[in-house]
């Protein structure tokens, strides 16, 4: 299992996370593949923020299906949207 640092995200027309990006040959990684990696335990993904400890990306399950998110702070907002586009 490899820990993969994410420094940017792809977003679709609705503003939802569609891919994760970072350095290395794994990038970019489509949302569905990253979800499979996380749920299957083959890889973890994390974000190193400048103002808090690194946080793991996890899978949420919403009304439209599974999605990727991280909880950097106490808000319900998905902090992955704060990352630049890849």
C-alpha positions, 0 to 999 in steps of 0.5 A: 500500500502506498500513501499518495499525497494529493496537491490538486483536484479535477472538478466536473461542470457541477464542481464535484471532484472528478479526479485526484492529482499529485506527483508520481506516476499514479496521477491523475487518478479518476474518482472511481479508481481512487474510491476503489483504492481507498475502499479496497485498502490498496492506497491511501490519499492525503492532503498536506495543508499549510495550516493543519496536520495532513488529512486523509481523503475518505469516501462519503456516500450521498444522495447521488452516490459515492464521493471523495472528501476530507475533513480539514476543519469543523465545517461540512464543506468538502475541503478538497474543493479548496485545492487548485485544479489539475 
